Amino acid sequence: MFAIPEQFSNATKANLETQFAMLSSLTSKTFEGMEKLVDLNISAAKATLEESSAAARQLLQAKDPQEFFSLTAAQAQPTAEKALSYGRQLASIAVGAGAELSKAAENQIVEANRKVISLVDEVSKNAPAGSENFVAAVKTAISNANAGYEQFTKTAKQAAEAMESNFNTAFAQFNQAAKKATAAAA
């Protein structure tokens, strides 16, 4: 007679543990992504400072305006390529972090759903006669929630893929425009 409250208590405890595990996993993945982002920005800042200093020295050593503009045009293409490289690395970090977060959340949700279904099955064994319809309704609700989550996951993945594709297209167009501008300046 007291088995059902104990089962719910154990299920609540398991649910809290699952939520804590998911939060820990998501936090860990977020920090990993932020660490990669910080490393990228520090590297980019160091490289930019060194390259800017070298470029400024070259420009200051120009003997006439024509040489100055020639040096400026010569530096435009590598600068644009470095900006594109930075953007690609940034996009890669963002897409990778998003995929890791999605994967971690998905794994935790699958585990939580497994535990809920197990609890419903266990409770239904001890349920009074005539509660079969209620148990079936709960199982149907869980099944519908899982189907909705799966559809959401598919849609989110498609959106991420579309964003990455659009990002790559924009970078390719920017790269072509930068090459044309550099060629016109030269």
Summary of the structure (lengths in Angstrom):
residues: 186
radius of gyration: 28.2
end to end distance: 87.6
largest distance: 97.5
contacts: 474
relative contact order: 0.12
helix: 94%
strand: 0%
